[in-house]
């Protein structure tokens, strides 16, 4: 079940799986975004997706929040015996991350480019087949999704290479435990998973660029788990390529 709400310039969508939320709980969630709404009030694009799931095994609730901003996607997750405490901690993390993002924009040359209108969003090397991208997601076919988005791969790799310089810990791992191709694959995996929740008024390349930062953070926070997912995705692609070559 989905609930939508507009708070000033922040659009909010609550997606509930394996459980139900009372009207009072929905109202409490809507009321709990005051600080976040204030933080994002000047962003042209601001959209919050909240996923609430009941975990049958642990008998608690998982809450995942995806905040889509102009040029950035910020992700937070938590779990608790009750929905709202987990959501509240997610919002607190989002508020901190938005503040840090705004500081980076204020200090960086990218901010000056955006102010002058010279910032170039991530552009594909060829015209993308958006219908094929839609179909791949609809069919839950990641290999087809990567094929349909191939024109974004090289521009994304270049943009990710510049972005990773902001994280000395990640930059130090490039060529050792981590490859630039891992970051690129992580971005595409996140894009495949979140495709149905992307803001419709944001170009695909711009949205894809906004996934770079959370992808780097995910790889730093959970390297073994994320690299295993990347390896599985590559194995599937290689198997498809091998079958096609026969």
C-alpha positions in Angstrom: 0.0 0.0 0.0 1.2 3.5 -0.8 0.5 6.9 0.8 1.5 10.2 -0.8 1.9 13.6 0.7 3.2 17.0 -0.3 4.9 19.1 2.3 6.0 22.5 0.9 8.4 21.5 -1.9 9.1 18.0 -0.5 7.0 15.2 -2.0 6.6 12.2 0.3 5.7 8.6 -0.7 5.3 5.9 2.0 5.4 2.4 0.6 4.2 -0.4 3.1 5.0 -4.1 2.6 4.0 -7.1 4.7 2.2 -4.9 7.3 -0.3 -2.0 7.7 0.0 1.4 9.2 -2.8 3.1 11.1 -3.9 6.6 10.1 -2.3 7.9 13.3 1.0 6.4 12.4 0.9 7.9 8.9 0.1 11.3 10.3 3.0 10.9 12.8 5.4 10.2 10.0 4.2 13.2 8.0 4.6 15.4 11.1 8.1 14.0 11.7 9.7 15.5 8.7 9.7 19.2 9.8 13.5 19.4 10.2 14.1 17.7 6.9 11.6 19.9 5.1 13.5 22.9 6.3 16.8 21.5 5.1 15.6 20.9 1.6 13.4 23.9 1.1 15.7 25.5 -1.5 16.3 22.4 -3.7 14.5 22.5 -7.0 14.0 18.7 -6.7 13.2 17.1 -3.4 11.4 13.8 -3.0 11.3 11.4 -0.1 10.5 7.7 -0.5 9.9 5.7 2.7 9.8 1.9 2.6 8.3 0.2 5.6 8.6 -3.6 5.8 7.7 -6.1 8.5 10.4 -8.7 9.2 8.7 -12.0 10.1 11.9 -13.6 11.3 12.9 -10.9 13.7 9.4 -9.7 14.4 10.4 -6.0 13.9 10.1 -3.3 11.3 12.7 -2.2 8.7 12.5 1.4 7.5 14.5 2.6 4.5 14.4 6.2 3.3 15.5 7.5 -0.1 15.8 11.2 -0.4 16.1 12.4 -4.0 17.6 15.9 -4.4 19.0 17.8 -7.4 22.3 16.0 -8.2 22.2 13.7 -5.1 20.4 10.8 -3.6 20.7 10.2 0.2 19.8 6.9 1.7 19.2 5.9 5.3 17.9 2.7 7.0 17.1 1.4 10.4 14.9 -1.1 12.2 13.0 -1.2 15.5 10.1 -3.0 17.2 8.0 0.1 16.3 7.9 1.9 13.0 8.2 5.5 14.1 11.4 5.2 16.2 13.2 3.7 13.2 11.8 6.3 10.9 12.8 9.1 13.3 16.4 7.9 13.3 16.4 7.7 9.5 15.2 11.3 9.3 17.9 12.4 11.8 20.5 10.8 9.6 19.0 12.4 6.4 19.1 15.9 8.1 22.8 15.5 8.9 23.6 14.2 5.4 21.7 17.0 3.7 23.6 19.5 5.8 26.9 17.9 4.8 25.9 17.8 1.2 25.0 21.5 1.2 28.4 22.3 2.8 30.1 20.4 0.0 28.1 22.3 -2.6 29.0 25.6 -0.9 32.7 24.8 -0.8 33.1 23.1 -4.2 33.5 24.4 -7.7 30.5 22.4 -8.8 28.3 24.8 -6.8 29.8 27.7 -8.8 29.1 25.9 -12.1 25.5 25.4 -11.1 25.1 29.0 -10.1 26.6 30.1 -13.5 24.5 27.5 -15.4 27.6 25.8 -16.7 27.2 22.5 -14.8 26.9 19.6 -17.3 24.7 16.7 -16.3 25.7 13.2 -17.1 25.0 12.7 -20.8 24.9 9.3 -22.6 27.3 8.6 -25.5 24.3 7.6 -27.7 20.5 8.1 -27.6 19.2 5.8 -24.9 16.3 3.4 -25.5 14.1 4.5 -22.6 11.4 2.0 -23.5 13.9 -0.9 -23.3 15.0 0.4 -19.9 11.4 0.4 -18.7 10.8 -3.1 -20.1 14.0 -4.5 -18.4 12.9 -3.2 -15.0 9.3 -4.4 -15.6 10.7 -7.9 -16.5 13.1 -7.9 -13.5 15.9 -8.5 -16.0 19.1 -6.8 -14.8 21.2 -8.0 -17.7 18.8 -6.3 -20.2 18.8 -3.2 -18.0 22.6 -2.9 -18.2 22.4 -3.5 -22.0 19.8 -0.7 -22.3 21.8 1.7 -20.2 25.2 1.0 -21.8 25.4 4.5 -23.3 25.6 5.9 -19.7 28.5 3.6 -18.6 31.5 5.5 -19.7 30.2 9.0 -18.7 29.2 7.5 -15.4 32.7 6.0 -14.9 34.3 9.4 -15.5 32.0 11.2 -13.2 32.4 8.5 -10.5 36.2 8.8 -10.8 36.0 12.5 -10.0 33.5 12.0 -7.2 35.5 9.3 -5.4 38.2 11.9 -4.8 35.9 13.3 -2.1 36.4 10.1 -0.1 40.1 9.5 0.6 39.2 6.1 2.2 37.6 4.9 -1.0 40.2 6.5 -3.3 43.0 4.7 -1.4 41.3 1.3 -2.1 41.0 1.9 -5.9 43.2 -0.7 -7.6 43.4 -2.8 -4.4 40.2 -4.0 -2.7 38.0 -1.8 -4.9 37.9 -1.0 -8.6 36.2 2.0 -10.3 34.1 -0.6 -12.2 32.7 -1.8 -8.8 31.4 1.7 -8.1 29.9 1.9 -11.6 28.2 -1.5 -11.2 26.9 -0.5 -7.7 25.3 2.6 -9.2 23.6 0.5 -11.8 22.4 -2.0 -9.3 20.9 0.8 -7.1 19.3 2.3 -10.2 17.7 -1.0 -11.2 16.4 -1.4 -7.6 15.1 2.1 -7.3 14.0 2.8 -10.9 10.3 2.7 -10.1 10.8 5.3 -7.3 12.9 7.8 -9.3 11.5 11.4 -9.7 9.7 11.6 -13.0 10.7 15.3 -13.5 14.5 14.5 -13.3 16.4 13.3 -16.4 17.7 9.8 -16.2 21.4 10.8 -16.4 21.0 13.4 -13.7 19.2 10.9 -11.4 22.0 8.3 -12.2 24.6 10.8 -11.2 22.9 11.4 -7.9 23.3 7.7 -7.1 27.1 7.8 -7.1 27.5 9.2 -3.6 25.3 6.6 -1.9 26.9 3.9 -3.9 30.4 4.9 -2.6 29.0 5.0 0.9 27.4 1.6 0.6 30.7 0.1 -0.6 32.6 1.6 2.3 30.0 0.6 4.9 29.3 -3.0 3.6 32.1 -3.9 1.3 31.8 -7.7 1.5 28.0 -7.7 0.9 28.0 -5.2 -1.8 31.0 -6.7 -3.7 29.3 -10.1 -3.5 26.2 -8.6 -5.2 28.4 -7.0 -7.8 30.1 -10.3 -8.5 26.7 -12.0 -8.9 25.6 -9.3 -11.3 28.7 -9.6 -13.4 28.4 -13.4 -13.5 24.9 -13.1 -14.8 26.0 -10.7 -17.5 29.0 -12.9 -18.5 26.7 -15.9 -18.7 24.3 -14.0 -21.0 27.2 -12.8 -23.2 28.5 -16.3 -23.4 25.1 -17.7 -24.4 24.7 -15.0 -27.0 28.1 -15.8 -28.5 27.3 -19.5 -29.1 
